[in-house]
Amino acid sequence: MTDLDEAVAARPDTVPPRRGSPGRRAPAALLLPATLGLLFLILPLAGLLVRAPWTTLPQRLAQPGVLTALRLSLQCATLATLLCLALGVPLAWLLARVDFPGRRLVRALVTVPLVLPPVVGGVALLLVFGRRGLVGEWLDGTFGVTLPFTTTGVVIAEAFVAMPFLIIAVEGALRGADRRYEEAAATLGAGRWTTFTHVTLPLVAPGIAAGAVLCWARALGEFGATITFAGNYPGTTQTMPLAVYLALETDLDAAIVLSLILLTVSVAILAGLRDRWISAP
């Protein structure tokens, strides 16, 4: 034990921290830029609230186009999240539990959609799943399945950009889980699949839930890859972000109302995450 450790251990818990200790008072040099940063993030959101057409809000929310875009967004985001869960959880387990050649490269490739411009992701999806793409040509010629500019295309575009959020959250939960439970299950004769389904998944369930919610929120707000790969067809591929973009050109109040809906959903999701899965002092 170092001298610092001994000093900390010997310090009574009842002694109050000294004035000016870390976490008690913010230095003026940090307080000003921190306040400016907070205002920079809050003022645009406040602008939505100030400019919102509150008097006509109920009528605008009841418009068929708004309800259709909202329903399509919720459905596609949910389906994209289910697809991410089916593919992302096994991939996260592979990255966290299996040591194989090129694991760092695979992890880097998994996180590429986080920094890739969504429009570029949409172009990449077209080159793979388009009617003349690497996989899309085979799907069209063999099964007659066309993915671009369809609702299924929206789900694929949203899953492509949202899956890294789930994988990162689940991999982190797997790395932080106590592996002694898995080892005990193996000692008692449980197979790998039984250990995974009955021990590993319950251990990392909060991480999976948090990753799924973040994945769903990212899918709900996806714009660039969706409009590039799936287009902007009302009732088929026009999700809420695309409806905001279209309304911004013709009706500013309608764009504000749609933006308020997405803002409300995002705030509710983040508040739920903080209360249930993200521990903060």
C-alpha positions in Angstrom: 0.0 0.0 0.0 1.4 3.4 -1.0 1.6 6.4 1.3 -1.4 7.9 -0.5 -3.5 4.8 0.0 -2.6 4.7 3.7 -3.6 8.4 4.1 -6.9 7.8 2.4 -7.7 4.7 4.4 -6.8 6.5 7.7 -8.9 9.5 6.9 -12.1 9.5 8.9 -15.3 9.4 6.8 -16.9 12.0 9.0 -14.3 14.7 8.3 -15.9 17.1 5.7 -13.9 17.8 2.6 -11.8 21.0 2.7 -13.1 24.1 1.1 -12.1 24.3 -2.5 -11.6 20.5 -2.8 -12.4 18.9 -6.2 -16.1 18.6 -7.0 -17.1 21.4 -4.6 -16.4 24.7 -6.4 -15.8 25.1 -10.1 -12.8 27.2 -11.2 -13.9 30.4 -12.9 -11.8 29.5 -15.9 -13.9 26.4 -16.4 -17.2 27.7 -15.4 -17.5 30.3 -18.2 -16.8 27.9 -21.1 -18.9 25.2 -19.4 -21.9 27.6 -19.2 -21.4 28.7 -22.9 -21.3 25.0 -23.9 -24.5 24.3 -22.0 -26.2 27.3 -23.7 -24.9 26.2 -27.0 -26.7 22.9 -26.6 -29.9 24.1 -24.9 -30.7 27.3 -26.9 -31.5 25.5 -30.2 -33.9 23.2 -28.3 -35.4 26.2 -26.6 -35.9 27.8 -30.0 -38.2 24.9 -31.0 -40.3 25.4 -27.9 -40.5 29.2 -28.3 -41.5 29.0 -32.0 -43.8 26.1 -31.7 -47.4 26.8 -32.9 -49.0 25.8 -29.6 -52.5 27.0 -30.6 -52.7 24.8 -33.6 -50.6 22.0 -32.3 -53.5 19.5 -31.7 -54.8 20.0 -35.2 -51.4 19.6 -36.8 -50.7 16.4 -34.8 -53.9 14.9 -36.0 -53.1 15.4 -39.7 -52.9 12.1 -41.6 -49.4 12.7 -42.9 -48.0 13.3 -39.5 -49.6 10.1 -38.0 -48.5 8.1 -41.0 -44.9 9.2 -40.8 -44.9 8.7 -37.0 -46.4 5.2 -37.3 -43.9 4.2 -40.0 -41.0 5.6 -38.0 -42.0 3.6 -34.9 -42.5 0.4 -36.9 -39.2 0.7 -38.8 -37.2 1.7 -35.8 -38.6 -1.3 -33.8 -37.9 -3.8 -36.6 -34.4 -2.4 -37.1 -33.7 -2.8 -33.4 -34.9 -6.4 -33.5 -32.6 -7.0 -36.4 -29.7 -5.4 -34.5 -30.4 -7.6 -31.5 -30.5 -10.7 -33.5 -27.1 -9.9 -35.2 -25.4 -7.5 -32.8 -25.6 -9.5 -29.6 -23.8 -12.5 -31.0 -21.2 -10.2 -32.6 -20.7 -8.4 -29.4 -20.2 -11.7 -27.6 -17.6 -12.7 -30.2 -15.7 -9.5 -29.8 -15.8 -9.7 -26.0 -15.2 -13.4 -25.4 -13.3 -14.9 -28.3 -9.6 -14.0 -29.0 -9.2 -14.4 -32.8 -6.8 -12.9 -35.3 -7.9 -9.5 -36.6 -10.3 -8.9 -33.7 -9.1 -5.2 -33.4 -9.7 -4.7 -37.1 -13.2 -6.3 -36.8 -14.0 -4.0 -33.9 -12.8 -1.0 -35.9 -15.0 -2.0 -38.8 -18.0 -2.4 -36.5 -17.7 1.1 -35.3 -17.2 2.7 -38.8 -20.9 3.6 -39.1 -20.6 5.8 -36.1 -18.3 8.2 -37.9 -19.3 7.5 -41.5 -21.5 10.2 -43.0 -25.0 8.6 -43.3 -25.3 9.6 -46.9 -22.1 7.6 -47.7 -23.7 4.7 -45.8 -26.7 5.0 -48.0 -24.6 4.9 -51.2 -22.7 1.9 -49.8 -26.0 0.1 -49.2 -27.1 0.9 -52.7 -23.9 -0.6 -54.1 -24.5 -3.8 -52.1 -28.3 -4.2 -52.0 -29.3 -2.3 -55.1 -30.7 -4.0 -58.1 -27.3 -4.0 -59.7 -25.4 -4.4 -56.3 -23.2 -7.2 -55.1 -26.0 -8.9 -53.2 -29.1 -7.1 -54.6 -28.7 -8.3 -58.1 -28.7 -11.9 -56.9 -31.7 -11.3 -54.7 -33.6 -9.7 -57.5 -32.7 -12.4 -60.0 -33.2 -15.4 -57.7 -36.1 -14.3 -55.5 -37.4 -11.2 -57.2 -36.7 -9.2 -54.0 -35.9 -5.5 -54.4 -34.8 -3.7 -51.3 -34.1 0.0 -52.3 -36.9 2.4 -52.0 -39.1 0.1 -50.0 -40.1 -0.1 -46.3 -37.7 -3.0 -45.9 -34.9 -0.7 -47.2 -35.7 1.8 -44.5 -35.3 -1.0 -41.8 -31.9 -2.0 -43.4 -30.6 1.6 -43.5 -31.6 2.2 -39.9 -30.1 -1.0 -38.7 -26.8 -0.3 -40.5 -26.3 3.1 -38.7 -27.8 2.0 -35.3 -26.2 -1.4 -34.8 -22.8 -0.1 -33.5 -24.6 1.5 -30.5 -25.9 -1.8 -29.5 -22.7 -3.7 -30.1 -20.6 -1.2 -28.0 -23.1 -1.3 -25.1 -23.3 -5.1 -25.1 -19.6 -5.7 -25.5 -18.9 -3.3 -22.6 -21.4 -5.1 -20.4 -19.9 -8.5 -21.3 -16.4 -7.3 -20.5 -17.6 -6.0 -17.1 -19.6 -9.1 -16.2 -18.3 -11.5 -13.6 -17.2 -14.6 -15.5 -17.1 -16.8 -12.4 -20.8 -17.5 -12.9 -20.2 -18.8 -16.4 -17.3 -20.9 -15.2 -19.4 -22.3 -12.4 -22.2 -23.2 -14.9 -19.6 -24.9 -17.1 -18.3 -26.8 -14.0 -21.8 -28.0 -13.2 -22.1 -29.5 -16.7 -24.0 -26.7 -18.6 -23.2 -26.5 -22.3 -22.1 -23.4 -24.0 -25.5 -22.5 -25.4 -27.2 -23.2 -22.0 -24.6 -21.1 -20.3 -25.0 -18.3 -22.8 -28.8 -18.2 -22.6 -29.3 -18.9 -18.8 -26.2 -17.2 -17.3 -24.5 -14.7 -19.7 -27.7 -13.1 -21.1 -29.2 -12.4 -17.6 -25.9 -11.0 -16.4 -25.7 -8.5 -19.2 -29.4 -7.8 -19.6 -29.2 -4.2 -18.4 -26.5 -3.5 -21.0 -28.5 -5.2 -23.7 -31.6 -3.1 -22.7 -29.6 0.1 -22.7 -28.0 -0.7 -26.0 -31.3 -1.6 -27.6 -32.9 1.7 -26.5 -30.0 3.7 -27.8 -30.2 1.7 -31.0 -33.9 2.3 -31.3 -33.4 6.0 -30.7 -30.7 6.3 -33.3 -32.8 4.3 -35.8 -35.8 6.6 -35.2 -33.7 9.7 -36.0 -31.9 8.3 -39.1 -32.1 10.5 -42.1 -29.1 10.4 -44.5 -28.8 6.7 -45.2 -32.6 6.4 -45.4 -33.3 9.0 -48.0 -30.3 7.8 -50.1 -31.1 4.1 -50.0 -34.9 4.1 -49.5 -36.1 7.4 -50.9 -38.8 9.7 -49.5 -42.2 8.2 -50.5 -45.1 9.1 -48.2 -46.6 6.1 -46.5 -43.8 3.8 -47.7 -40.4 5.2 -46.8 -41.1 8.7 -45.4 -40.2 8.6 -41.8 -40.4 11.4 -39.3 -36.9 12.9 -40.1 -37.7 12.9 -43.8 -41.1 14.5 -43.2 -39.3 17.2 -41.2 -37.0 17.8 -44.2 -39.9 18.0 -46.6 -42.0 20.2 -44.4 -39.2 22.6 -43.9 -39.4 23.6 -47.5 -43.1 24.4 -47.5 -44.4 24.8 -44.0 -42.1 25.8 -41.1 -44.7 25.3 -38.4 -45.3 21.7 -39.6 -41.5 21.1 -39.5 -41.4 22.5 -35.9 -44.3 20.2 -34.8 -42.6 17.1 -36.2 -39.3 18.1 -34.6 -41.0 18.5 -31.3 -42.3 15.0 -31.5 -38.8 13.6 -32.1 -37.4 15.8 -29.4 -40.0 14.6 -26.9 -39.2 10.9 -27.8 -35.5 11.5 -27.5 -35.7 13.2 -24.1 -38.0 10.5 -22.8 -35.6 7.8 -23.9 -32.5 9.5 -22.4 -34.4 10.2 -19.1 -35.4 6.6 -18.9 -31.8 5.4 -19.6 -30.4 7.6 -16.9 -32.9 6.5 -14.3 -32.6 2.7 -15.0 -29.4 1.8 -16.6 -26.9 4.6 -16.4 -25.6 5.2 -12.9 -24.3 8.6 -12.2 -23.3 10.2 -8.8 
